[in-house]
Amino acid sequence: MDKGKVVFFRVQYETRIGDVWYPVVRYDTAHGFAHRDLLNLKEKIEKTPLFNQDFYDALTFAENDLKSNWEYYKKRFLKGKDE
């Protein structure tokens, strides 16, 4: 047991288009490492590893990034809507 230690996480920003919710950007530790997945409407995923020293730092970074940049991520996501 790793009490008080982050051993895995997933943080995801979603946006609604009409009646459907879409994942836009996700931070997680799937595959054994912390990374960001940028998604688009065509279901393409752009994976970027995070080079934080531990999962706690990576989680803190992810939360701050989503709070600060959700509008940018939404614009980027919607840009591909009509392509």
N, C-alpha and C positions, 0 to 999 in steps of 0.2 A: 504494500500500500504506500502511495506517495502523497501523504497528507500535506496539504498546503502547496502542492506543486502542480502546475498545469502539465498534464500528460497527453492531452489531445484537445482540439477545439475545432469549431466550424462557426464562422460568422458570415452571414450572407445578406446582401442588399437586393431587394426585389422591387419591381415596379409593376403597376397595373396598367394594362392597355385594354380598354373595354372592360370585359368581365374576367379577363385572364391575367393571372400573376406570372411574371417572368423573372427568373434569376438574372441579375445583371453582373454582379461581381461577388466572388466568394473567396474567403480566406479559410484555409483548413490545413490539417496535418495528415490528410489521407496520403497514402504511399510512403509514410514514415518521415516526411519532411514538411516544414511549413512553406506554404506557397499561396499565390493569388491566382485565381482563375477569372479571366475577363471573358464574358460570354456575349453572344449576339443572337439576333433572331433566327439566324440560319444554323444555330446550335453549334457554331464553331467555338472552341475554347482555346484561349491563349494563356498558357501556364507560365508563371514567373516565380522562381524560387525566392524565398526570403532568407537573408543571410544573418538573421538575428541569432544571438548565442543560445537562447533557450526559448521554449514555447511561451513562457510568460511574456517576454519582451515582444515576441512576434504577435501575440494576441493583443497586447496593448497597442502596438503599431497598427494592427488591422482595425481595431475599434476607432482609433483616432483618424485614420485615413478615411474610413467610411463616413464618419461624422463630418469631416471637413470637405470631402470631395464627391459626395453622392450626386450633386447636380452635374458635375463633369461626367461621371460614369453614366448617368441617365442620358445626357446628350449624346455621348458616344454610342450608347446602345441604340437609341432611336435613330441615329444617323443612318444606320443600315436597314431601317424599316422599309424604305421604299426602293432599295437597290435590288 
